[in-house]
Amino acid sequence: MTILILGNMGYVGPLVTDRLRSTYPNARIIGFDTGFFASCLTNASYFPERKLDQQYFGDIRNFPDSILQGVDAVINLAAISNDPMGKRFEEITMDINYAAGIKVAKKAKAMGVKSFVFASSCSIYGETNSKVVETSNVNPLTAYARSKVYAEKDLKHLATEEFRVTCLRFATACGMSPRLRLDLVLNDFVACALASKKITILSDGTPWRPLINVKDMALAIEWALNRPQSVGDFLAINVGSELWNYQVKELAEAVARAIPDAKVSVNRDAPADKRSYQVDFSLYEMLAPAYQPQCNLFTTINDLKIGLESMKFKDPDFRGSKLMRLNVLTELQNSDHLNDELRWSFEDQPVISVV
């Protein structure tokens, strides 16, 4: 089996690589990434990409067909990955997350790839007053969420018996990673608690968020690669756990209980956060009983605490650091490494392959 992971050098990719290498020790696993966040290693004991057979560096907007030769399965993680980045780079978000991803999917189908796994998001539901299921109306409120909705729609039209497509609508990611991000709600709260003993909620705390640990995201991707054909040629499915639907203030309070002396501060003057949704994960529970989330809120908070402490993390101004993905892109632009279209200054060079 040959597996290609697009966007493998971000927050989720190292966990996916590790999981697949463990499950398929004899598989050929390839990575393709532009390298925006390749240098953002956090407490990594080794370079995560060493577990790959080959790493390509390139822009998904200029993806070469030749890399798909002999590939059996494609996992697309490549994305401008959160709302602040999507707001700053809205057109680019649509280009990378949607248009470029669909072009690769079409190429993959033409080249005989059998399984295509797309990292979608529960954020497509936007704002709801009731628990949503896969057939619920979508209400994307951000460029990131809209890109996922459009991609799912086009992927559905591409799916056939020979080209099985699985869109995993992940809950909000959290947990420790070799390329940790702190621009995610639970990760942010743990960092606040450790750095300043003050957990600052940037809203009134009432919005609902389903969460999932990055390790469990990797587990779901493993399932999706070889899910039963009987489920259908195309599947869009909510991935997470019924136990992980929380209000933001509940997450903050859980962190405060886990980290002594940490206090919760609610910004009651903050503008209302319309992104609020509770999600039903019963379909995933039924279809993938052996791949259900294994991490809980307490163990995830503790893993983050241990990981950050091992990094000697103490920065109360971390929201201005490179642990926030938007800051990384801004710094690369300010240093003239990236242009206004988020293309490298040496973009005209051919794709680089590292074995």
C-alpha positions in Angstrom: 0.0 0.0 0.0 1.2 3.5 -0.8 -0.3 6.4 1.1 0.1 10.1 0.3 -0.5 12.7 3.1 -1.0 16.2 1.9 -0.2 18.9 4.5 1.6 16.4 6.7 3.9 19.0 8.4 1.3 20.8 10.4 -0.4 20.2 13.8 -2.2 17.0 12.9 0.1 15.4 10.3 2.9 14.1 12.6 0.3 12.2 14.6 -1.2 10.7 11.4 2.2 9.7 10.2 3.0 8.0 13.5 -0.3 6.2 13.6 -0.1 4.9 10.0 3.5 3.8 10.3 2.6 1.8 13.4 -0.4 0.2 11.8 1.2 -0.3 8.3 4.9 -0.9 9.0 5.5 -2.1 5.4 3.4 0.6 3.6 5.1 3.3 1.6 4.1 6.6 3.2 4.7 9.9 1.4 4.3 13.4 2.6 3.7 16.6 0.6 3.8 20.0 2.3 4.7 23.6 1.5 6.7 23.8 4.8 5.0 26.9 6.3 5.2 25.3 9.8 8.0 22.8 9.3 10.2 24.7 11.7 7.5 24.9 14.5 8.7 21.8 16.4 7.6 21.6 20.0 9.2 19.1 22.4 9.8 16.7 19.6 12.3 13.9 20.4 12.9 13.3 16.7 12.0 14.8 13.3 8.5 13.4 12.7 9.0 13.1 9.0 11.7 10.5 9.5 8.9 7.9 9.7 8.0 8.7 6.1 9.5 7.0 3.1 9.7 10.2 1.2 8.9 13.9 1.8 8.1 16.4 -0.9 8.1 20.1 -0.4 5.8 22.0 -2.7 2.6 24.1 -3.0 -0.6 22.2 -3.4 -1.7 24.9 -5.9 1.1 23.6 -8.2 0.8 19.9 -7.4 2.6 17.6 -9.9 0.7 14.6 -11.2 3.8 12.4 -11.1 3.7 12.1 -7.3 0.4 10.2 -7.5 2.0 7.4 -9.6 1.3 4.1 -7.8 -0.5 5.8 -4.9 -3.5 3.8 -3.4 -4.8 6.4 -0.9 -4.6 10.2 -0.4 -5.2 12.0 2.9 -5.8 15.7 2.4 -4.9 17.7 5.5 -3.5 20.7 3.5 -5.3 23.9 4.6 -5.1 27.5 5.9 -6.3 26.1 9.1 -8.1 28.5 11.4 -10.5 31.5 11.4 -7.9 34.3 12.1 -5.8 33.1 9.1 -8.9 32.7 7.0 -10.0 36.2 7.8 -6.6 37.7 6.8 -6.2 35.4 3.7 -9.8 34.8 2.7 -9.2 34.3 -1.1 -6.1 32.2 -0.5 -8.0 30.1 2.0 -10.6 29.3 -0.7 -7.8 28.6 -3.2 -5.8 26.2 -1.1 -8.5 24.6 1.0 -11.0 24.2 -1.8 -9.9 24.8 -5.4 -6.4 23.3 -5.2 -7.7 20.3 -3.1 -10.4 19.5 -5.7 -7.8 19.7 -8.5 -5.6 17.1 -6.7 -8.7 14.9 -6.0 -9.5 14.9 -9.8 -5.9 14.0 -10.6 -5.9 11.3 -8.0 -9.1 9.8 -9.5 -7.6 9.9 -13.0 -4.4 8.2 -11.7 -6.2 5.3 -10.1 -6.2 6.2 -6.4 -8.8 4.1 -4.6 -9.4 6.0 -1.4 -9.5 9.8 -0.8 -9.8 11.1 2.8 -10.6 14.8 3.3 -10.2 16.5 6.7 -13.4 18.5 6.9 -14.8 20.2 10.0 -17.8 20.5 12.3 -17.4 24.3 12.0 -19.5 24.0 8.8 -22.6 24.0 11.1 -21.7 27.5 12.4 -24.5 28.4 14.8 -27.3 26.0 15.8 -29.9 25.8 18.5 -30.1 22.0 18.5 -27.7 19.1 18.2 -26.7 18.6 14.6 -26.4 15.4 12.6 -24.8 14.8 9.2 -28.1 15.7 7.4 -28.5 19.0 9.2 -28.3 22.2 7.3 -24.8 23.8 7.2 -24.3 27.4 8.2 -20.6 28.3 7.6 -19.7 31.6 9.2 -16.1 31.9 8.2 -13.9 31.4 5.1 -12.4 28.3 6.6 -15.8 26.7 7.1 -17.1 27.8 3.7 -14.0 26.2 2.1 -14.9 22.9 3.7 -18.5 23.0 2.6 -17.5 23.7 -1.0 -14.9 21.0 -1.0 -17.3 18.4 0.3 -19.9 19.3 -2.4 -17.4 18.8 -5.2 -15.9 15.7 -3.7 -19.3 14.1 -3.6 -19.6 14.4 -7.4 -16.2 12.8 -7.8 -16.9 9.7 -5.7 -17.4 6.3 -7.5 -17.0 2.7 -6.6 -13.4 2.9 -7.8 -12.7 6.3 -6.0 -14.1 6.1 -2.5 -14.3 9.5 -0.8 -14.6 10.1 3.0 -15.0 13.5 4.5 -14.3 13.5 8.2 -16.1 16.4 9.9 -13.8 16.7 12.8 -14.7 18.4 16.1 -12.3 21.1 17.3 -8.8 19.7 17.6 -6.8 19.8 20.8 -3.9 18.0 22.5 -0.2 17.8 22.4 1.7 17.5 19.1 5.3 17.6 17.9 4.1 20.9 16.1 1.8 22.3 18.8 -0.6 25.1 18.1 -1.9 27.3 20.9 -4.5 29.0 18.7 -7.1 26.4 19.6 -9.5 26.8 22.5 -8.4 24.1 24.9 -4.7 24.4 24.1 -5.0 28.2 24.7 -6.6 27.7 28.1 -3.9 25.3 29.3 -1.2 27.7 28.1 -2.9 30.6 29.9 -3.1 28.6 33.1 0.6 27.7 33.1 1.9 31.0 32.0 -0.1 33.4 34.1 -2.5 31.4 36.3 -5.3 33.3 34.6 -7.5 31.6 32.0 -8.8 34.3 29.7 -12.0 33.5 27.8 -12.2 35.8 24.8 -16.0 35.5 24.7 -18.8 35.2 27.3 -18.1 31.5 27.6 -21.5 30.3 26.5 -20.8 28.9 23.0 -20.8 25.2 22.5 -17.8 23.3 21.0 -17.2 19.6 20.4 -13.6 18.7 20.8 -11.3 15.8 19.7 -7.7 15.0 20.6 -5.3 14.9 17.6 -4.4 11.3 18.4 -8.0 10.4 17.9 -8.1 12.3 14.7 -5.3 10.1 13.4 -7.3 7.0 14.6 -10.3 8.2 12.5 -8.2 8.8 9.5 -6.8 5.2 9.7 -10.4 3.9 9.8 -11.4 6.1 6.8 -8.6 4.8 4.6 -10.2 1.3 4.5 -13.8 1.8 5.6 -16.3 -0.7 4.3 -17.4 -0.1 0.7 -21.0 -1.0 1.9 -21.2 2.5 3.6 -21.2 4.1 0.1 -18.9 5.6 -2.4 -19.1 9.0 -0.6 -19.4 9.6 3.1 -19.4 12.8 5.1 -19.4 12.0 8.8 -19.1 13.8 12.1 -16.0 12.6 14.0 -15.8 13.0 17.7 -17.5 11.8 20.9 -20.8 12.6 22.5 -18.9 13.1 25.8 -16.8 15.9 24.2 -19.6 18.5 23.6 -18.7 21.3 26.0 -19.5 25.0 26.5 -16.3 27.1 26.4 -16.6 28.1 30.0 -16.8 24.4 31.0 -13.5 23.8 29.3 -11.9 26.7 31.1 -13.2 25.4 34.4 -11.9 22.0 33.7 -8.4 23.4 33.1 -8.6 25.4 36.3 -9.4 22.3 38.3 -6.4 20.5 36.7 -3.8 23.3 37.2 -3.6 24.6 40.8 -4.2 28.3 41.5 -5.4 29.0 37.9 -8.4 31.3 37.8 -11.0 31.8 35.0 -11.6 35.3 33.6 -14.6 35.9 31.3 -14.5 38.9 29.0 -18.2 39.9 29.3 -17.6 42.9 27.0 -16.5 40.7 24.2 -18.6 40.6 21.0 -20.9 37.6 20.8 -19.3 34.5 19.3 -21.9 33.1 16.9 -19.9 29.9 16.3 -21.8 27.6 18.7 -22.8 24.0 17.9 -23.4 20.7 19.6 -22.8 17.7 17.4 -24.3 14.2 17.3 -21.5 11.6 16.7 -23.7 8.5 16.8 -23.2 7.6 13.1 -19.4 7.5 13.7 -20.0 5.4 16.8 -22.1 2.9 14.8 -19.8 2.7 11.8 -16.4 2.7 13.5 -16.9 1.0 16.9 -13.2 0.0 17.1 -12.0 3.5 16.3 -13.8 5.5 18.9 -11.9 8.4 20.6 -9.7 7.0 23.3 -8.6 10.3 25.0 -10.8 12.2 27.4 -10.7 15.9 28.6 -8.7 15.2 31.7 -5.9 13.2 30.0 -5.7 15.7 27.2 -5.3 18.6 29.6 -2.7 16.7 31.5 -0.7 15.8 28.3 -0.7 19.4 27.3 0.5 20.4 30.8 3.3 17.9 30.8 4.3 18.8 27.2 4.4 22.6 27.8 6.2 22.2 31.1 8.8 20.0 29.3 9.3 22.9 26.9 9.8 25.2 29.9 6.9 27.2 28.7 6.3 30.4 30.7 5.4 33.0 28.2 2.3 35.1 29.3 2.4 36.8 25.9 2.3 33.5 23.9 -0.5 34.9 21.7 2.1 37.0 20.0 4.5 34.0 19.6 5.2 31.5 16.8 2.9 29.0 18.7 0.1 30.9 16.9 0.0 30.0 13.2 -1.0 33.4 11.9 2.1 34.9 13.6 4.3 32.4 11.7 2.8 33.4 8.4 3.1 37.1 9.3 6.8 36.7 10.2 7.5 34.8 7.0 5.9 37.6 5.0 7.7 40.4 6.9 11.0 38.7 6.2 10.1 38.5 2.5 10.1 34.7 2.5 6.4 34.6 1.5 4.6 37.0 -0.9 1.0 38.4 -0.6 -0.3 35.1 -2.1 1.5 33.0 0.5 3.9 31.7 -2.2 7.6 31.3 -1.3 10.0 33.8 -2.8 11.7 30.8 -4.5 8.4 29.4 -5.8 9.8 29.0 -9.4 12.1 26.3 -8.2 10.9 22.7 -8.8 9.3 20.6 -6.1 12.0 19.3 -3.7 12.0 15.6 -2.7 13.7 14.3 0.3 14.1 10.6 0.8 
